[in-house]
Amino acid sequence: MTVLALEISPDRFAAGRVAPDGSVQDVQAVPVTSRAPWNSCRDLLAEVAAGSEVISVGIGTTGPIDMAAGVAAPPDIAEWQVGFGLVEATHKQFPAATVGMALDGVCAALAEQRHGVLRGVPDALVVSVSSRISGGIIVGGFVAVGRTGNAGNIGHMVMSGYNDLCDCGARGCVQAIASTSAAVRWAEERGWKGEGFAALLAAAGAGDSIAGAAVERMGTVLGQALSSVASLFDVDRVVVGGSAASAGPALWKPLGAAVAAHARIGFLSGLRVVPSQLGDTAVLTGAGLLALPPERQ
Ligand SMILES: [Zn+2]
């Protein structure tokens, strides 16, 4: 009897088998195809299941989602922008399985709580910063899911004084300013010629002034946003995952400086912002926890 975990991210599908201890094994991944994305996802699940009887599937997906309906509507996957019934499609493939679905940030929070740096930490914020910014909020040991399953969506918090257009339709969202792709775009608009966030970081480290300013702007805005959310939920730990986790001092110095400048109220004096150590497995691991029976989560 097999338990599967599935991750839907903006650019890849990943799936693996969930072991009794909650770890995800035999992980395979494929890029998101622009046409018929469910077909490649379905084939991936079939390959990982390898003909065994699947009794449970946990799905962690980029949002927004409608958790009650089992629908995800990620803007990066064109055919699914209007909403795709992930839970129903998975159920069709494995009729005997129970299928659970949660937002990627919620899954990352579950994973940090069980397998990451938040073991024994009851109040925390988990944020993933890559081309998208998602998050999960843990208060009193529980991960908040919200009314529709989208709690923790820190990417659409509005930052005062910024006018960057977000693909949600608003201006000044954290994601529109401080995602990796937003930082690259900001640098390109000012004449930087490299390609991608890793190159931007390398250029910043090598002293390129435009790249340095772009990464500093990103870190400053992230630090401001994290300080606001830490105050709102009275947490003392923030875990940053995604590409930002391994971005090094070019990003973490301005981020830390912004936290020091803005998280000044007394009850935040012990606030620590730390990188995730789960790498790119956080969401998949959390999806796996969704699929386990409650006593093993
Ligand atoms: Zn937005």
Boltz pocket constraint, residues with backbone or C-beta under 6 A from the ligand:
constraints:
  - pocket:
      binder: B
      contacts: [[A, 155], [A, 156], [A, 166], [A, 167], [A, 168], [A, 169], [A, 170], [A, 173], [A, 175]]
      max_distance: 6.0
